Amino acid sequence: MEYVELLRVRRSLIWNAGILAIVVIGILTLGSDSTIHVNGGTTRIAPGVALPAGVLATIGAFLAAVYASSIGTSLNRESMTRDISWTKPVSRTVLAIRFVCIDLAGVIGAFAFALILIYLALSHLHVAVVADVDTPAQLLLGCGVGAMWYGLLELLTCGFGPGARAMSGILWPVALVCQGLGALGGTIGQTIHALDVLNPLAYLSNIANAGAAASAGSVWFFALVFCGLAVVIWPRREA
């Protein structure tokens, strides 16, 4: 049962790692001096330049969310074989918990691999990565963004049919548009900005900031709440 999910997560991690490695190798081959934009500012990537660790955590968080999109519908997928899986001598709730734990481990692994690969690429370019007292909180927040995205997908898809898996693609433009609308003034903008507390991508801009610790607590709180609700809802779904 959960062994099937373990194999699926392992396979998706291998594909994710391979694609990311190819992209990074391509960038190293074709690119040289470049700039990236973080929190409205510009950070230059070039030999001899020191790059804050929070920037790496931001990139890793985005990549972890991308990976979470590929496995964030595992309970929905398992529903297709529930007539078999639910006759096994194990609680449906326990089975759901095992699936979620395996998936979250995959998200954390994808985040860690992205950081390692980016760090190695920067080292190849002779770009230093500077850590400070806020780095642990920034890393926790970055990983939490991927976990929160995963939990949100599980919650939105676990109680519906196979068509709900399209949410893994639909949610991206919705989250990005809501984040943009939240910057508008007026009642609509203020309302959407308030709802952005449930939008994992809204926390990306907080990662490189000094106050990442509070946001880290928020994303992991919502990640666990979303996963917990999915674990409660999924076993009650009938054929």
N, C-alpha and C positions, 0 to 999 in steps of 0.2 A: 504493500500500500504506500507508505511514506517512502519506501525504497525507490519507487517509480519517480517520485518528486525529487529525490536526491539525485537520481540519474539525469533528470531533466535540468536541474539547476547546474549540475556539473557540465553538461553539454552546452548550456547557454553561457556559462562562464568561459568555457574554452573558445566559443565563437566570439564572445565579447572581447576577450583578451587578444585574439588573433586580429580582429578588425581594428582595434585600438592600436595595436603594435604596427600594423601596416600604415595607418594614418600618421602616427608619430614618425615613422621612418620616412614617409613621404615629405612631411614638414621639414625634417632635418635635412633631407636631400635637396629640396627646392627652396627652402627659406633660409634667411640669415637674420638680419636686423629687422625687428618688427615691434609693434606696439599692441597692447590690449587695453580695453577700457574696463575699469572696475570702480563701481560707486561714483560714476560721473567723472572720474579722473582718468588720466592716461598713464599706464605703466609701460616702460620701455624694456623690451627683452633683447639684450645684446651682451656680448662678452664683457665681463667686468662689472656688470650691473647687479646689484643686490635686489632680490625679489622677496617680498614678504611671504611667509608661509601661508597666510590667509588667502593669498591669491591662488595658491595650489589647491587649498581646501575648497575654494569656490568652484574651480574647474572640476575637481573630483566630485563635488556634490552634484553638479549638472550631469556628469557622466554616470553617476550612480543612479540618478533619477531616470536616465535613459534606459539603463539596464533594468531597473525596477519595472519599467513598462513591459518588458518581455516576460516577466514572471509574476506580475501582479494580479493575474487572473487564475491562479492555480486552483482555488476552491471551486470557481466556476467550471473550470476544465474537468475537475474530478467529479462534478455532478453528472457528467455524461456516463460515468460507469458506477454511479452510486448503488444501482441494484445489486452489483457484485460487491463493491467495497463496503457497503453498509451491512452486509451479512457476516462480515468478519467479526471475530470475538474481541472487539475493541470499541470503546465508546466513540460515537461520532465527534463529540467535543474533543476528546483526546487526539483523534485523527486530525482534526482541524488545527489543533495546537501544534502538532508535529509538523504539519505542512508549513505553517506560518514560521516556525522556528528555523526550518531548513531554508525557507525563502529569505528570511532576514539575514541569516548567515551568508547567503549568496550576495545580498546587497552590500553587506559589510566587506565581503571579499572583493567585490567589484570596485568599491571605493578605495580600498587599500591598494589594489593592483594599479588603479589609475594614478594614485599618488606616487607609487614607486616608479612607474613608467615615465611620468612627467618629470620626476626628480632626476632620473637617469638621463633623460633627454636634455634637461637644463644643464646637467653636469657636462654633457658632451659639448654644449655650447659655451661652457665656462661661465655660466650664470649661477651666482651664489643664491642659496635659499636661506633667508634669515628667520629664525624662530625667536619668539619672545614669550613672556608670561601668559599671553592670551592664546598662544598656539594650541594648547590642549582643548580649550573651549571651542576654538574655531574648527578643529578637526572633528570634535564631537558634534558640532552643529552641521558641518558638511555631511557627515555620515547620516545624521538624523534627517536631513532633507530627503535623501534617498529612501530611508525607512518610512518616512511620513508619506511619500509619494506611493510607495508600495502598499501601505495600509489603506490609503484612500481608494486605490484601485480595487483592492480586495473587498472593501466595504460596498463600493458601488456596483460590483459585479457578482458577488457571491450568491445573491438571492434571485438571480434571473437566468434566462436561457443563454445559449451560446452566442447570440447576437450581442449580448452585453460586453463581450470581450473587445468590441470595437471602441469601447471607452478608453482603452489604453492609448489610442491614437487621437480620439476626439478631445480628451482632457487637456492635451498640450495647448492647442490654440485657445481653448476656453480659459485656461489658467493665465496665459500670456495676455489675452485681451482684458481679463478682469484686473490684472496687475496694472495695465496701462490706464484703464478707466478709473482706477482708484486714485490716480494722481489728479483727476479733474476736481473742480470745485463743485459746490452745490450739494443738495441732498443726495443725489444719485452717487456722486463721487465719494461722499463721506460714508454712505451705506456700503458701497463696494469695498472701500478701504477697510471698513470694519470687518467685512466678511473675508478679507484677505488673510485673516488670522488662520483660516482653514486652507489657504493656498500654499503648498510647500514651496513653490517657486518664488513666492514673495519674500522668503527668508534668505534667498541667495545673496541679496545685497547687504545682508547683515554679517556675513561670514568674515569679511576682511576688516570689520570694525572692532574696536576695543571692547564693546559691550556684548560680545558673542555669547557669554555664559547664560544670560537670561533667555535669549532666543533658543539656545541649545536645549534648555529645559522644556521650552514650549513645543518644539518640534518632536522631541521624544515622547512628551506627554500625549500629543495628538496621534503620533505613530502607534503607541500602545493602545490608546482608546479605539482608534480605527480598527486595529487588528483584533482587539477584544470583542468589539461589536460584530465583526465578521465571523469570529469563532462562535458567537452566540447565535447569530442568524442562520448560518449555513446548515447546521445540523437539523434545523426545523423546516428546511425546505423539502417539500414533498414532491414526488414524481408527478 
